[in-house]
């Protein structure tokens, strides 16, 4: 799963700090043990000598070398046994356990060239923090209130707004809980204050909780990042732009609220094309209908949004307005 460079950097920093904390704790415990039971220090010094003796035996051939190695081995085992008895007698279990924070990678975060699960878990945690910060939403699907939507029959929909939104909620919940790299794309279309951003943020949080890398961007922020990467291509800006293509799920909120222009149209077309070709899922929210998307951007972009995304139409009354009026 493709985490952004910043998420990996923060996760590696946390792992390095955890490794240093463990090593510092081990040093403190060893100093306390040496002070309380000086014989343990003597044993550790003797153990180092037996290891040196074993290494020396490697350079000696014949019977002398084998005898020296066997002598070192037996002495080492005896010293280890004595040390274990002293530790067990004077300290609680695990006090002098010097095992690394991760048995698989030794605390480096990598097994060969592959990311270890310990570092991957820290990446997941950092990803969840990032999604929460970017979306500004800590709510869940369970808090999506269908009673905000009228339950009277509406001829425009052939049913009530509440039934339409209940179906949208079910689709979003299923999309998030079953998300994989073949999940496809969602397009949320509808007026302001109808819950598009709320449900997009809920999807982001659930998918991130499941360990996938998620980028949640408002349209304005997304195109600003792409513009910086295009016209000020330093390492940080290039990495930010690359993360938009590499992440498992890209969520673009409020498409159509950014400043329009040729660069935006070209950047959006390239982003859509690249992610669709790579089968990388997207969720896009917008207040624009198909005709408005075609007019604002291009027919090619509108065609991709209509043909490659499952469209969810959000209906009802502006919830923010109703809250301001105190009607809900």
Long-range contacts (C-beta under 8 A, 24 or more apart in sequence): 1-211, 1-212, 1-213, 1-248, 2-213, 2-243, 2-246, 2-247, 2-248, 3-123, 3-126, 3-127, 3-213, 3-247, 4-130, 4-213, 4-215, 4-239, 4-240, 4-243, 4-246, 4-247, 5-239, 5-242, 5-243, 6-130, 6-239, 6-243, 7-123, 7-126, 7-127, 7-130, 7-213, 8-123, 10-126, 11-109, 11-119, 11-122, 11-123, 11-125, 11-126, 12-109, 12-119, 12-122, 14-122, 14-126, 15-101, 15-107, 15-109, 15-118, 15-119, 15-122, 18-101, 18-107, 19-100, 19-101, 19-107, 22-100, 22-101, 22-107, 26-96, 26-98, 29-95, 29-96, 30-96, 33-87, 33-90, 33-91, 33-95, 33-96, 36-90, 37-86, 37-90, 39-82, 39-86, 40-83, 40-86, 40-87, 43-79, 43-82, 43-83, 43-86, 44-83, 46-75, 46-79, 47-76, 47-79, 47-80, 47-83, 50-75, 50-76, 50-79, 51-76, 120-211, 123-213, 124-208, 124-209, 124-211, 127-208, 127-213, 127-214, 128-205, 128-208, 128-209, 130-208, 131-201, 131-204, 131-205, 131-208, 131-214, 131-216, 132-205, 134-204, 134-216, 134-217, 135-197, 135-200, 135-201, 135-204, 135-205, 135-216, 136-201, 137-197, 137-198, 137-201, 137-202, 137-205, 138-205, 139-198, 139-201, 139-202, 140-202, 140-205, 140-206, 141-169, 141-172, 141-173, 141-176, 141-199, 141-202, 141-206, 144-169, 144-195, 144-198, 144-199, 144-202, 147-328, 148-195, 148-316, 148-317, 148-319, 148-322, 148-328, 149-315, 149-316, 149-317, 150-316, 150-317, 154-315, 156-315, 157-315, 161-315, 161-316, 162-316, 164-313, 164-315, 165-194, 165-195, 165-314, 165-315, 165-316, 168-199, 168-312, 168-313, 168-314, 169-199, 171-310, 171-312, 172-199, 172-202, 172-203, 172-312, 173-202, 175-203, 176-202, 176-203, 176-206, 176-207, 177-206, 177-210, 179-203, 179-206, 179-207, 179-210, 179-212, 179-249, 179-281, 181-248, 181-279, 181-280, 181-281, 182-279, 183-249, 183-281, 184-281, 184-309, 184-310, 185-276, 185-281, 185-282, 185-283, 185-284, 185-308, 185-309, 185-310, 186-282, 186-283, 186-284, 186-309, 186-310, 186-312, 187-283, 187-284, 187-285, 187-286, 187-305, 187-306, 187-309, 187-310, 187-311, 187-312, 188-283, 188-284, 188-285, 188-286, 188-312, 188-314, 189-285, 189-286, 189-287, 189-288, 189-289, 189-311, 189-312, 189-313, 189-314, 190-287, 190-313, 190-314, 190-315, 191-287, 191-314, 191-318, 192-287, 192-318, 192-320, 193-317, 193-318, 193-319, 193-320, 193-321, 194-314, 194-315, 194-316, 194-318, 194-319, 195-314, 195-319, 196-253, 196-285, 196-314, 197-253, 197-254, 197-285, 200-251, 200-253, 200-283, 200-285, 203-249, 203-251, 203-283, 204-249, 204-251, 204-283, 207-248, 207-249, 212-248, 212-249, 213-246, 213-247, 213-248, 213-249, 214-247, 214-248, 214-249, 214-250, 214-251, 215-243, 215-244, 215-247, 215-249, 215-250, 215-251, 216-251, 216-253, 217-244, 217-250, 217-251, 217-252, 217-253, 218-252, 218-253, 218-254, 218-257, 219-252, 219-253, 219-254, 219-255, 219-256, 219-257, 219-258, 220-254, 220-257, 220-258, 220-259, 222-252, 222-258, 223-258, 223-259, 223-263, 223-264, 223-267, 223-268, 226-267, 226-271, 227-263, 227-267, 230-263, 230-267, 244-271, 245-271, 245-274, 245-275, 245-278, 245-280, 247-280, 248-280, 248-281, 249-280, 249-281, 249-282, 249-283, 250-275, 250-280, 250-281, 250-282, 250-283, 251-282, 251-283, 251-284, 252-282, 252-283, 252-284, 252-285, 253-285, 254-285, 254-286, 254-287, 255-284, 255-285, 255-286, 255-288, 256-286, 256-287, 256-288, 256-292, 256-293, 256-296, 257-287, 260-296, 264-297, 265-297, 265-298, 265-301, 268-297, 268-301, 269-297, 269-298, 269-300, 269-301, 272-301, 272-304, 272-305, 272-308, 273-304, 276-304, 276-308, 282-309, 284-309
